[in-house]
Amino acid sequence: MSKTRYIFITGGVSSSLGKGVTVAALGCLLEARGYTVSLQKMDPYINIDPGTMSPYQHGEVYVTEDGAETDLDLGYYERFTKSKFSRKNSVSTGQIYHAVIERERKGDYLGRTVQVVPHITNEIRNRIYNLTRDQETDFVIVEIGGTVGDIESIPFLEAIRQMRYEHGMNQVLFLHLTLVPTITAAGEAKTKPTQHSVKELLALGIQPDVLICRINKPMSKEMKNKISLFCNVKEQNVISAVDITTSIYEIPLMYREDKLDEVVLNALGMDLRKLNFSQWENMVKKIRNTKKTVKVALIGKYISLQDAYRSVYESLAHGGISNDVEVEVVKINPEDIDSKNIKELLKGVHGVLVPGGFGERGIEGKIAAIQYARTKQIPFFGICLGMQCAVIEFARNVLGFKDANSTEFKPNVEYPVISMIEEQKEIERMGGTMRLGAYPCLVKKGSLAYTEYKAERISERHRHRFEFTLRYKDDFEKKGMNLSGFSPDGSLAEIVEIPNHPWFIGVQFHPEFQSKPTDPHPLFAGFIKAASKLAKKTED
């Protein structure tokens, strides 16, 4: 029988309590004790994946090495642990039902009635077991999306109840993340919502082993005792999840102080191996002791929702960690930018970043911001669409191609400097039609990109349909834009840069998907280093 232990994390009372970060933090702590982990997100929505969902609905789409479009929580999983994840680590209700219906259409169920129990629940369990079929890990930690009581998540909860029944308490553990709100007028934390949330779980046949309580200050012994008594959970298994003030990367330390890792290992009868946590602790210490700040303008149309550019914000913070500075992000909506106010909007910023995206809205504002950064010698970083906008700006204002554009926005443009990947021109469906996942790239020696990567061959993750139009390559290079990264066969331009500039790089890929706080991505580290130099210069 498999020796893998399964840990399931559910959420109660409210959404957005931080289940994803809790999963990631627990994975981080177990890895620090020398165990191997695999983390999985189970989302109750009926979409196959979040690829066609608006960032306003679901935050950013995180892309794995193998090209899966997944929930942004997988970004936390990869940033907090050493593990690499794939499409196996992201599951939705849509995928589950799609797989079961496909099998029914093929006749695999031999004429039987197809039902939620056992067919849907079996498929859910199968997706969990899939994680360890190729390579066994010590722990599989699964986040059940949504909030207990939601109708959508009931099949997932039934599936994990069955797993506990089948494997027993020594192999399956239930953690429940819940809210202990403070009533402002009374200044008193209330445990009743947690009690009701646990009752909901009990009604579904699940008794939590560990309760993690979101609260604005650590729980008293009396409060832990009360929750323990009413929820039938050992007092030492009631953990405080206090609001963090400085950085999200303090969360593993907070859980360590309340001995979450020890509670989990003891409950599953596992050895308390020596904790090797110094690298993480030193990184957090660095964040806490940072004195200097640099300002980076992020020009994006989804700035009103923090999660829409989550990996970019985190990667900028990582760049700050590697340069001993705090990065203050100045969020600017490109639709608010025009030639009259751009100087005021970008006043005092030490770097400009234009992230990825789709659609024409806000494009002219992005192009205006890039022109300002290029001409005023402000460090610039363009990611995916940001790189394409940099190409359009250069074509219009340096090459003199006044009509230059992308065929995404203007199909019959005179100078299509950005155009559709040839083999995808006939595709009409929205889902899964892009260049997705990790692809190799060859970096020119002597370029700024080579200076940052210190490597000739790199691998980065993509999510896009449009590319630099190669027939204009010579025009750009004659006028001073260096195409410094290409696909191995030379057919796709991956990196553009301007040598006679403090720091100006546009990349067709998404480097934010490979940055970690303990190992910042070289491009983000280099960008913040250049921004720090400008900040120091303006101070002097």
C-alpha positions in Angstrom: 0.0 0.0 0.0 1.1 3.6 -0.7 3.0 5.3 2.1 1.8 8.7 1.0 -0.1 10.8 3.6 -3.0 12.9 2.3 -3.8 16.3 3.9 -7.0 18.0 2.9 -7.6 21.7 3.6 -11.1 23.1 3.6 -12.4 26.6 4.3 -15.3 27.8 6.3 -17.3 30.9 7.2 -15.9 33.1 4.4 -13.9 32.9 1.2 -10.5 34.5 0.7 -9.2 33.4 4.1 -5.9 32.2 2.6 -6.3 28.5 2.0 -3.9 28.6 -0.9 -1.2 30.3 1.2 -1.8 27.9 4.1 -1.3 24.9 1.8 1.9 26.5 0.4 3.2 27.4 3.9 2.6 23.9 5.2 4.3 22.5 2.1 7.2 24.8 2.8 7.5 23.6 6.5 7.3 19.9 5.6 10.0 20.4 2.9 12.2 22.1 5.5 11.9 18.9 7.6 13.2 16.9 4.6 9.9 15.5 3.4 8.7 15.5 -0.3 5.4 17.2 -1.0 2.9 17.6 -3.9 0.2 20.2 -3.7 -3.1 20.2 -5.5 -6.0 22.7 -6.0 -9.5 21.4 -6.5 -11.8 24.2 -7.8 -15.5 23.8 -7.7 -16.3 25.9 -10.8 -17.6 24.2 -14.0 -15.1 25.9 -16.3 -12.5 23.4 -17.6 -9.8 25.8 -16.5 -9.6 29.6 -15.7 -8.0 30.3 -19.1 -11.1 32.0 -20.6 -12.2 33.7 -17.3 -11.8 37.4 -16.8 -9.0 38.4 -14.3 -11.8 40.3 -12.5 -13.5 37.0 -11.9 -10.7 34.8 -11.0 -7.4 36.8 -10.7 -4.4 35.9 -12.9 -4.1 32.7 -14.9 -1.0 30.8 -13.7 0.8 28.7 -16.3 2.7 25.5 -15.5 5.7 24.1 -17.2 3.5 21.7 -19.2 1.2 24.5 -20.4 -1.8 24.1 -18.1 -3.8 27.3 -17.4 -4.4 27.0 -13.7 -5.6 28.8 -10.6 -3.3 31.5 -9.2 -2.9 29.4 -6.0 -0.5 27.2 -7.9 1.8 30.2 -8.1 1.9 30.3 -4.3 2.5 26.6 -4.2 5.6 27.0 -6.5 6.9 30.1 -4.8 6.8 28.6 -1.3 8.2 25.1 -2.2 10.9 23.5 -4.3 8.3 21.5 -6.2 7.4 21.9 -9.9 3.7 21.4 -10.7 1.8 20.4 -13.8 -1.8 20.1 -15.1 -2.3 17.2 -12.6 -2.1 19.7 -9.8 -5.0 21.8 -10.9 -8.5 20.2 -11.0 -11.9 21.7 -11.7 -15.5 20.4 -11.5 -15.6 21.0 -15.3 -12.6 18.6 -15.9 -14.2 16.0 -13.6 -17.6 16.0 -15.3 -16.0 16.2 -18.8 -13.9 13.1 -18.1 -16.9 11.1 -16.7 -19.2 12.1 -19.6 -16.5 11.2 -22.2 -16.3 7.8 -20.7 -20.0 7.4 -20.6 -20.2 8.3 -24.3 -17.6 5.7 -25.1 -19.6 3.1 -23.3 -17.1 2.5 -20.5 -19.8 2.2 -17.9 -21.5 -0.7 -19.7 -25.0 0.7 -19.6 -25.0 1.6 -15.9 -26.6 4.8 -14.5 -23.9 7.3 -14.2 -24.2 9.1 -10.8 -22.4 11.7 -8.6 -21.6 8.8 -6.2 -19.7 6.7 -7.1 -18.7 8.0 -10.6 -17.9 11.6 -10.0 -16.4 11.0 -6.5 -14.3 8.2 -8.0 -12.9 10.5 -10.6 -12.1 13.1 -8.0 -10.2 10.5 -6.0 -8.5 9.3 -9.1 -7.1 12.8 -9.8 -5.7 12.8 -6.2 -4.1 9.4 -6.6 -2.7 10.5 -10.1 -0.2 12.7 -8.3 1.7 9.8 -6.9 1.4 7.3 -9.7 4.7 8.3 -11.5 6.6 9.3 -8.4 5.6 8.7 -4.8 5.8 11.6 -2.4 5.6 11.7 1.4 2.7 14.1 1.4 -0.1 15.2 -0.9 -1.7 18.4 0.3 -5.0 19.2 -1.4 -6.9 22.5 -1.2 -10.6 22.1 -1.6 -11.8 25.4 -3.2 -14.8 27.4 -2.1 -16.4 27.5 1.3 -18.0 24.6 3.3 -21.8 24.9 2.7 -21.4 25.8 -1.0 -23.4 23.3 -3.1 -20.6 23.1 -5.7 -18.0 21.6 -3.4 -20.2 18.8 -1.9 -18.9 16.1 -4.3 -15.3 17.0 -3.4 -16.0 16.7 0.3 -17.8 13.4 -0.2 -14.7 12.1 -2.1 -12.3 13.0 0.7 -14.7 11.6 3.3 -14.5 8.3 1.4 -10.7 8.5 1.4 -10.6 8.9 5.2 -12.9 5.9 5.5 -10.7 3.8 3.2 -7.2 4.8 4.4 -7.8 5.7 8.1 -6.7 8.5 10.4 -3.0 7.6 10.1 -3.0 8.3 6.4 -5.6 11.0 5.9 -5.8 14.3 7.8 -8.4 17.1 7.7 -7.5 20.7 8.3 -10.2 23.3 8.4 -9.4 27.0 7.9 -12.0 29.2 9.4 -12.7 32.8 10.5 -12.8 34.1 14.1 -14.2 37.6 13.6 -13.8 40.5 16.0 -16.9 42.5 16.7 -15.7 46.1 16.5 -18.0 47.6 19.0 -17.3 45.0 21.7 -13.7 44.4 20.7 -14.3 40.7 21.3 -13.4 37.8 19.0 -16.3 35.4 18.4 -16.0 31.6 18.0 -19.6 30.9 17.0 -19.0 31.1 13.2 -16.2 28.5 13.6 -18.5 26.2 15.6 -21.2 26.5 12.9 -18.7 25.8 10.1 -17.4 22.7 11.8 -21.1 21.6 12.3 -21.5 21.9 8.5 -18.5 19.6 8.0 -19.7 17.1 10.6 -23.1 16.9 8.7 -21.1 15.8 5.7 -19.3 13.1 7.6 -16.0 15.0 8.1 -14.5 15.7 11.6 -11.6 18.1 11.2 -8.3 17.1 13.0 -6.8 20.6 12.9 -8.5 24.0 13.0 -6.6 27.0 11.7 -8.4 30.2 12.8 -8.0 33.5 10.9 -8.0 36.1 13.6 -6.6 39.6 14.1 -4.5 38.8 17.2 -3.3 35.5 18.7 -5.9 33.4 20.5 -5.8 33.1 24.3 -5.6 29.7 25.9 -9.2 30.1 27.0 -10.4 30.7 23.5 -8.5 27.7 22.2 -9.9 25.6 24.9 -13.5 26.8 24.0 -13.0 26.0 20.3 -11.5 22.7 21.2 -14.4 21.7 23.4 -17.2 22.7 21.0 -15.5 21.5 17.9 -14.1 18.2 19.2 -10.5 19.1 18.2 -7.5 18.8 20.5 -6.5 22.1 22.0 -2.9 21.9 20.7 -4.5 21.4 17.2 -6.2 24.8 17.3 -3.8 27.1 15.4 -3.9 30.9 15.3 -3.5 32.4 11.8 -2.9 36.0 12.6 -3.1 38.8 10.0 0.4 39.5 8.7 1.7 43.1 8.6 5.0 43.0 6.6 5.1 40.2 4.1 3.2 37.1 3.0 6.5 35.2 3.3 6.2 35.5 7.1 3.3 33.1 7.1 5.4 29.9 7.3 7.3 31.4 10.3 4.0 32.2 12.0 2.7 28.7 11.5 6.0 27.3 12.7 5.7 29.3 16.0 2.3 27.8 16.6 3.8 24.3 15.7 1.5 23.5 12.8 4.1 21.2 11.2 4.6 19.3 14.5 0.8 19.0 15.0 0.4 17.6 11.4 3.4 15.1 11.8 2.3 13.9 15.2 -1.3 13.4 14.0 -0.1 11.3 11.1 2.5 9.4 13.2 5.4 10.7 11.2 8.9 11.5 12.5 9.8 15.0 13.6 12.8 15.3 11.4 15.3 18.2 12.0 14.0 21.5 10.7 16.3 23.2 8.2 14.7 26.5 7.8 17.6 29.0 7.8 17.3 30.1 4.2 13.7 31.1 4.5 14.3 32.8 7.9 17.2 34.8 6.5 15.0 35.9 3.5 12.3 37.1 5.9 14.8 38.9 8.0 16.1 40.7 4.9 12.5 41.9 4.2 12.0 43.1 7.7 15.3 45.0 7.8 14.8 46.8 4.4 15.3 50.5 4.7 15.2 51.8 1.1 12.3 52.0 -1.3 12.0 52.1 -5.1 8.9 53.0 -7.0 7.8 51.0 -10.0 4.8 52.0 -12.2 2.7 49.0 -13.3 0.6 50.0 -16.3 -2.2 47.5 -16.5 -5.9 47.6 -17.2 -6.8 45.2 -14.3 -5.1 47.1 -11.5 -8.3 47.4 -9.5 -8.0 43.7 -8.6 -4.7 42.8 -6.7 -4.9 39.2 -7.8 -5.0 40.0 -11.5 -1.2 40.6 -11.6 -0.4 38.5 -8.5 2.8 36.8 -9.8 4.1 40.1 -11.2 3.7 41.9 -7.8 5.4 38.9 -6.0 8.2 38.8 -8.5 8.8 42.6 -8.1 9.0 42.0 -4.4 11.5 39.2 -5.0 13.6 41.6 -7.1 13.5 43.9 -4.1 14.7 41.2 -1.7 17.7 40.5 -3.9 18.6 44.2 -4.0 17.8 45.0 -0.3 15.0 47.4 -1.2 11.3 47.5 -0.8 9.4 47.9 -4.1 6.4 50.3 -4.0 4.1 49.6 -6.9 2.4 52.6 -8.4 -0.7 51.2 -10.2 -1.7 53.2 -13.3 -4.7 52.4 -15.6 -3.5 52.8 -19.2 -6.9 54.3 -20.1 -6.1 57.2 -17.8 -2.8 58.1 -19.7 -2.5 60.8 -22.3 0.3 63.0 -23.6 -0.7 65.8 -21.2 -0.7 63.9 -18.0 1.9 61.3 -18.5 4.7 63.4 -16.9 2.7 63.8 -13.8 1.5 60.2 -13.6 5.1 58.9 -13.9 6.6 61.5 -11.7 9.1 60.0 -9.2 9.0 56.5 -10.5 12.2 54.6 -10.9 11.0 51.9 -13.3 8.0 51.2 -15.6 6.6 47.7 -16.1 3.9 46.8 -18.6 2.5 43.2 -17.9 0.8 40.7 -20.2 -2.8 40.8 -21.2 -5.3 40.6 -24.1 -7.5 43.0 -26.0 -7.1 46.5 -27.4 -8.4 48.5 -24.3 -5.7 50.7 -22.9 -3.1 49.9 -25.6 -2.4 53.5 -26.6 -1.8 54.5 -22.9 0.7 51.6 -22.6 2.5 52.7 -25.7 2.7 56.3 -24.4 4.2 55.1 -21.1 6.8 53.0 -23.0 7.7 56.0 -25.1 8.2 58.1 -22.0 10.3 55.4 -20.3 12.4 55.0 -23.4 13.1 58.7 -24.1 13.5 59.7 -20.4 15.9 56.8 -19.7 13.7 55.2 -17.1 14.3 51.4 -16.7 11.6 49.5 -18.6 10.3 45.9 -18.4 7.7 44.6 -20.9 6.2 41.2 -20.4 4.3 39.5 -23.3 1.8 42.1 -24.4 4.2 44.7 -22.8 7.0 43.5 -25.1 4.6 43.7 -28.1 3.7 47.3 -27.1 7.4 48.2 -26.9 7.8 46.9 -30.5 4.8 48.9 -31.7 6.1 52.1 -30.0 9.6 51.7 -31.4 8.2 51.0 -34.9 6.0 54.2 -34.8 8.4 56.6 -33.1 11.9 55.4 -34.2 11.3 53.6 -37.5 8.7 56.1 -38.6 6.0 53.4 -39.3 3.2 55.6 -38.1 0.5 53.0 -38.8 2.5 50.2 -37.0 0.3 47.9 -34.9 -0.6 44.3 -33.9 -3.0 42.4 -36.1 -4.7 41.5 -32.8 -6.0 45.1 -32.7 -5.9 46.1 -36.4 -6.1 43.1 -38.7 -5.4 45.1 -42.0 -2.7 47.4 -40.6 0.0 48.6 -43.1 2.9 47.7 -40.8 1.9 44.5 -38.8 5.0 44.4 -36.6 3.1 41.9 -34.3 1.1 39.2 -36.0 -0.7 35.9 -35.4 1.4 32.7 -35.2 1.0 31.3 -38.7 -0.2 27.8 -37.8 -3.0 29.2 -35.5 -4.7 31.6 -38.0 -7.6 29.1 -38.6 -8.3 28.5 -34.9 -11.6 29.9 -33.7 -12.1 28.3 -30.2 -10.8 30.4 -27.3 -9.7 27.7 -24.9 -6.3 26.1 -25.2 -5.4 27.7 -28.6 -2.2 29.6 -27.5 1.5 28.9 -27.3 1.4 27.7 -23.7 4.0 26.3 -21.2 7.8 26.2 -21.2 9.8 26.7 -24.4 13.6 27.0 -24.8 15.2 30.3 -25.9 18.7 31.0 -27.1 20.2 34.3 -25.7 22.7 36.3 -27.6 26.1 36.6 -25.9 27.0 40.2 -25.0 23.3 41.3 -24.7 21.7 42.7 -21.5 19.6 39.5 -21.3 22.8 37.4 -21.3 24.2 39.6 -18.6 21.2 39.0 -16.4 20.7 35.3 -17.2 24.4 34.4 -17.4 23.3 31.6 -19.8 23.0 31.1 -23.5 20.0 28.7 -23.3 17.0 29.3 -21.0 13.5 28.0 -20.7 10.5 30.2 -20.0 6.7 29.8 -19.8 4.5 31.4 -22.5 0.8 32.3 -22.8 0.1 34.2 -26.1 -1.1 34.0 -29.7 0.8 36.8 -31.4 4.5 37.1 -32.2 7.1 39.6 -33.5 6.9 39.7 -37.3 10.3 38.5 -38.4 10.4 40.3 -41.7 10.9 43.6 -39.8 14.0 42.3 -37.9 16.6 44.1 -39.9 14.6 47.4 -39.8 14.5 47.3 -36.0 18.2 46.3 -35.5 19.4 49.0 -37.9 17.7 51.6 -35.7 19.0 50.3 -32.4 16.6 47.7 -31.0 18.5 44.4 -30.4 16.6 41.2 -30.8 18.6 39.2 -28.3 16.6 36.0 -27.7 15.2 33.5 -30.3 13.6 30.1 -30.3 16.3 27.5 -31.1 15.2 27.3 -34.8 15.4 31.1 -35.1 11.7 31.5 -36.2 10.4 33.2 -33.1 11.7 36.4 -31.5 11.6 36.0 -27.7 13.5 39.0 -26.3 14.0 42.6 -27.5 16.2 45.2 -25.8 17.7 48.7 -26.4 21.4 48.7 -25.6 21.9 52.5 -25.3 19.5 52.7 -22.4 19.9 52.1 -18.6 17.7 49.0 -18.7 15.1 48.3 -21.4 13.9 44.7 -22.0 10.8 43.2 -23.5 10.1 39.5 -23.3 7.5 37.4 -25.1 7.3 35.0 -22.2 6.2 35.3 -18.5 9.2 35.3 -16.2 7.0 36.0 -13.2 6.0 32.3 -13.2 9.5 31.1 -12.3 10.4 33.6 -9.5 10.7 32.6 -5.9 11.5 34.8 -2.8 14.5 32.6 -2.1 15.6 32.6 -5.8 14.4 35.8 -7.5 14.1 35.6 -11.3 17.2 37.3 -12.9 15.2 39.7 -15.0 13.2 41.0 -12.1 16.4 41.2 -10.0 18.1 43.1 -12.8 15.2 45.4 -13.4 15.0 46.4 -9.7 18.7 46.8 -9.6 18.5 49.3 -12.4 15.5 51.1 -10.7 17.5 51.3 -7.5 20.4 53.0 -9.4 18.0 55.6 -10.7 16.5 56.0 -7.2 20.0 56.6 -5.8 20.8 59.0 -8.6 17.7 61.1 -8.0 18.4 61.2 -4.3 22.0 62.5 -4.9 
